[in-house]
Amino acid sequence: MKKSTLSSSSSSSSSSSSSSLSSSLLKGKKGEFFSHTYSRLPSAKYDFIHDDEEIDRNNFHHYMIRAKTGRLFEAPIEEKLKEGCIVLDVGCGSGTWILEMAVEYPHSSFIGFDIAKVYPQQIKPKNVKFFQADILEGIKFPEEHFDYVKMRFLILGIPQRSWPLVLDDLIRVTKPGGWIELAEPEIVSTVLTPNYRRYLTAMHKLFVKRKLDPNICNKLKDILCDTGKLRFIESGTWEIPIGNIADELGQFNARHVLNFVRIYGPNLLEILEMNQNEWENFFPKIEEEFENLNELQCYHYVYGQK
């Protein structure tokens, strides 16, 4: 089984089956990417899709990671969470992780922010607060405010040169003795199937074009170590099967990845040298390859104590 990775953002739950994916590619309209809603804040490097379908994909992603790991975090923060502490989720997306954490640890307070208002704005636990903000504009909290700071799957939103500044800001708002936890996916293009490999190669080129870092997952530990401000830095990986001939989790992951490919594929048309009609004919070929795909999707996590 070979490794292959691609994904971003927070979490995910999708009701669409892979057989219905290609049929839902719609014609683009003004203000949309092939029928997807997007927006941009001043410091953002590209347009962020934030419609219901993307929210579902992110929620599905969250549940898939939890099904694999059996837990919501890696850092040794459980006792503090039970006693009561303050937690920040950077790039919280739809807020699924925070909502689950808030229920499991009612004595703790949870704050999340995201570039788009896709989180619950009215119905939420009393120990939860959400607000809209862009991590590239800095975290609007004083120094040493949080006991635990978590940031996952922002590989598409943080330029390569900004990572050290962003991580330094996470450390700034963390209390002495508090923990920081990060996780990002691998983006590789070594899969054997030709059409999916072509897509991943184009995705890699898009990262370079937008001055993003497709290999940031392998650098996070070194960046944290280089700050000299953290101790007990640990890292690891989550390897999730992907493909319809894999186990049940691999089949669900295949649906998740196909949804990601379909939703974000239109951003790659120039690199792929395709028009919309050609993309609509190309995507079903990737679907067909997934029927016999048996790969591993790899995520890297790292945490450390201030």
C-alpha positions in Angstrom: 0.0 0.0 0.0 1.5 3.3 -1.1 1.2 6.7 0.6 -0.8 9.5 -0.9 -2.1 12.7 0.7 -4.2 15.7 0.0 -6.7 17.7 2.1 -7.1 20.8 4.2 -9.1 22.7 6.6 -10.7 21.3 9.7 -13.2 18.3 9.6 -15.9 16.6 7.5 -19.2 14.7 7.0 -20.6 14.0 3.5 -23.8 12.3 2.5 -22.9 12.1 -1.2 -21.8 8.8 -2.6 -18.9 8.7 -5.1 -21.3 7.6 -7.9 -23.1 10.9 -7.6 -20.1 13.2 -7.6 -19.5 13.7 -11.3 -23.2 14.4 -11.9 -23.1 17.3 -9.5 -20.5 19.4 -11.4 -22.5 22.4 -12.3 -21.9 25.4 -14.6 -20.1 28.3 -13.0 -21.9 31.5 -12.2 -20.7 35.0 -11.2 -19.3 34.9 -7.7 -19.0 31.1 -7.7 -16.5 28.4 -8.5 -18.6 25.9 -10.5 -21.6 26.7 -8.2 -19.6 27.1 -5.0 -19.8 30.1 -2.8 -16.5 31.8 -1.9 -15.1 34.9 -0.2 -11.8 36.6 0.5 -10.4 38.6 3.3 -7.7 41.3 2.5 -4.7 39.2 3.6 -5.9 35.9 2.1 -4.0 34.5 -0.9 -7.0 33.0 -2.7 -10.8 32.6 -2.5 -12.1 30.3 0.2 -15.0 28.1 -0.6 -17.5 28.1 2.3 -20.8 26.7 1.1 -22.8 23.9 2.7 -21.1 21.2 0.6 -17.6 22.3 1.7 -18.8 22.5 5.3 -20.1 18.9 5.0 -16.7 17.8 3.5 -14.9 19.4 6.4 -17.2 17.8 9.0 -16.7 14.4 7.4 -13.0 15.0 7.5 -13.2 15.6 11.2 -15.1 12.4 12.0 -12.8 10.4 9.7 -9.7 11.6 11.7 -11.5 10.8 15.0 -12.5 7.4 13.8 -8.9 6.6 12.9 -7.3 8.0 16.1 -10.1 7.4 18.6 -9.4 10.8 20.2 -9.8 14.6 19.7 -6.2 15.7 20.5 -2.7 14.3 20.9 -1.1 16.7 23.5 -1.2 15.6 27.2 -3.8 18.2 28.1 -6.6 15.9 29.4 -6.3 16.7 33.1 -6.3 20.4 32.5 -9.3 20.1 30.3 -11.2 18.2 33.0 -10.2 20.8 35.7 -11.0 23.7 33.4 -8.8 25.7 31.1 -9.0 28.1 28.1 -8.6 26.6 24.6 -8.1 28.3 21.2 -8.9 26.6 17.9 -7.3 28.5 15.0 -9.1 28.0 11.7 -12.0 26.3 13.4 -14.1 25.9 10.3 -17.6 24.8 11.1 -16.6 24.4 14.8 -17.2 20.6 15.0 -14.1 19.9 17.0 -14.8 22.7 19.5 -18.4 21.7 19.9 -17.4 18.1 20.7 -14.7 19.3 23.1 -17.1 21.6 24.8 -19.5 18.8 25.6 -16.7 16.4 26.8 -15.0 19.1 28.9 -17.7 21.4 30.3 -15.4 23.0 32.8 -13.2 24.4 30.1 -13.8 27.4 27.8 -13.4 27.2 24.1 -12.8 30.0 21.6 -12.5 29.5 17.8 -12.0 31.7 14.8 -12.0 31.2 11.1 -11.7 33.3 8.0 -15.4 32.5 7.1 -18.5 32.6 9.3 -19.3 28.9 8.8 -19.4 28.1 12.6 -22.6 28.2 14.7 -23.5 31.8 15.5 -26.5 31.3 17.8 -27.0 27.7 19.0 -23.9 26.5 20.8 -22.8 25.5 24.3 -22.3 28.2 26.9 -18.6 27.5 27.1 -18.0 28.2 23.4 -17.4 31.5 21.5 -16.7 31.9 17.8 -15.6 35.0 15.8 -14.3 35.8 12.3 -10.7 36.6 11.8 -7.7 35.9 9.6 -4.7 34.2 11.2 -2.4 36.2 8.8 -3.5 39.4 10.5 -2.4 38.2 13.9 -4.2 36.7 16.9 -6.2 39.3 18.7 -5.5 38.1 22.2 -3.0 39.2 24.8 0.1 37.3 25.6 -0.1 34.1 27.7 -3.9 33.8 27.5 -4.6 30.2 26.5 -3.7 26.8 28.1 -4.1 24.9 24.8 -3.8 26.2 21.3 -4.8 23.9 18.4 -4.3 24.6 14.6 -5.0 22.0 11.9 -5.2 21.8 8.2 -4.4 25.4 7.2 -1.9 24.3 4.5 -4.0 26.1 1.9 -4.3 29.4 3.8 -0.8 30.2 5.1 2.0 31.3 2.7 5.4 29.5 3.1 7.1 32.6 4.4 4.4 33.3 7.0 4.6 29.9 8.9 7.3 31.0 11.4 5.4 34.2 12.2 2.1 32.4 12.6 3.6 29.8 14.9 5.4 32.4 16.9 2.0 34.1 17.4 0.5 30.8 18.6 3.3 30.6 21.2 2.8 34.2 22.2 -0.8 33.7 23.3 0.0 30.4 25.1 0.5 30.4 28.8 3.7 29.1 30.3 3.1 25.4 30.8 0.4 25.4 28.1 0.4 23.3 25.0 0.4 23.9 21.2 -0.7 21.3 18.7 -0.5 21.3 14.9 -1.5 18.9 12.2 -1.1 19.1 8.4 -1.4 16.6 5.5 1.2 15.4 3.1 0.8 16.5 -0.6 2.6 13.9 -2.7 2.2 12.8 -6.3 3.6 9.3 -6.4 0.4 7.3 -6.7 0.3 4.8 -9.6 -3.0 5.8 -11.1 -2.3 8.3 -14.0 -5.2 10.6 -13.7 -5.2 11.0 -9.9 -1.4 11.5 -10.1 -1.9 14.2 -12.7 -4.3 15.9 -10.4 -1.9 15.7 -7.4 1.0 17.0 -9.6 -1.2 20.0 -10.6 -2.1 20.6 -7.0 1.6 20.7 -6.1 2.2 23.2 -8.8 -0.7 25.4 -7.6 0.9 25.5 -4.1 4.2 26.7 -5.6 2.3 29.3 -7.8 0.5 30.6 -4.7 3.7 30.6 -2.6 2.3 28.0 -0.3 4.4 25.2 1.1 3.2 21.7 0.0 5.8 20.1 2.4 5.0 22.1 5.5 3.9 18.9 7.4 7.5 17.7 7.4 8.8 21.1 8.7 6.5 21.9 11.6 8.6 20.1 14.3 11.8 21.9 13.2 10.1 25.3 13.1 8.8 24.8 16.7 12.2 23.6 17.8 13.9 26.5 16.2 11.8 29.0 18.2 13.6 27.8 21.4 10.4 28.6 23.3 8.9 25.1 23.6 9.9 21.9 25.3 8.7 18.3 25.2 8.1 18.5 21.5 6.7 15.3 20.1 5.5 14.4 16.6 3.7 11.5 14.9 1.6 10.5 11.9 -2.0 9.4 11.2 -2.1 7.0 8.2 -5.6 6.5 6.8 -6.3 4.1 4.0 -7.9 5.5 0.9 -9.6 3.5 -1.9 -12.7 1.5 -2.5 -10.9 -1.8 -2.2 -9.6 -0.8 1.2 -11.5 -1.3 4.5 -14.6 0.7 5.4 -12.6 3.7 6.6 -10.7 3.7 3.3 -14.0 3.7 1.4 -15.2 6.7 3.4 -11.9 8.4 2.9 -12.1 7.8 -0.9 -15.5 9.7 -0.9 -13.9 12.5 1.1 -10.9 12.8 -1.2 -13.1 12.6 -4.3 -15.3 15.4 -2.9 -12.1 17.5 -2.3 -10.9 16.8 -5.9 -14.3 17.8 -7.3 -14.7 20.9 -5.2 -11.2 22.3 -5.7 -10.5 20.9 -9.2 -11.8 24.0 -11.0 -8.9 26.0 -9.4 -6.5 23.8 -11.4 -7.9 24.3 -14.9 -5.1 26.6 -16.0 -2.4 24.3 -14.7 -4.1 21.2 -16.1 -4.6 23.1 -19.4 -8.3 22.2 -19.4 -11.5 24.1 -20.0 -14.6 23.3 -17.9 -16.0 20.7 -20.3 -12.6 18.9 -20.3 -12.6 18.9 -16.5 -16.1 17.4 -16.4 -14.8 14.6 -18.6 -11.6 14.2 -16.7 -13.1 13.9 -13.2 -15.0 10.6 -13.8 -11.7 9.1 -14.8 -10.3 9.8 -11.4 -13.5 8.3 -9.9 -13.0 5.1 -11.9 -9.4 4.8 -10.6 -10.6 5.1 -7.0 -12.6 1.9 -7.6 -9.3 0.0 -7.5 -7.2 2.4 -5.4 -5.4 1.1 -2.3 -3.3 3.9 -0.9 -2.4 5.5 2.5 -3.3 9.2 3.2 -0.8 10.6 5.7 -1.1 13.4 8.2 1.6 14.7 10.5 1.0 16.1 13.9 3.3 17.8 16.4 2.8 19.3 19.8 5.0 21.0 22.4 4.8 22.8 25.8 5.7 26.4 26.4 
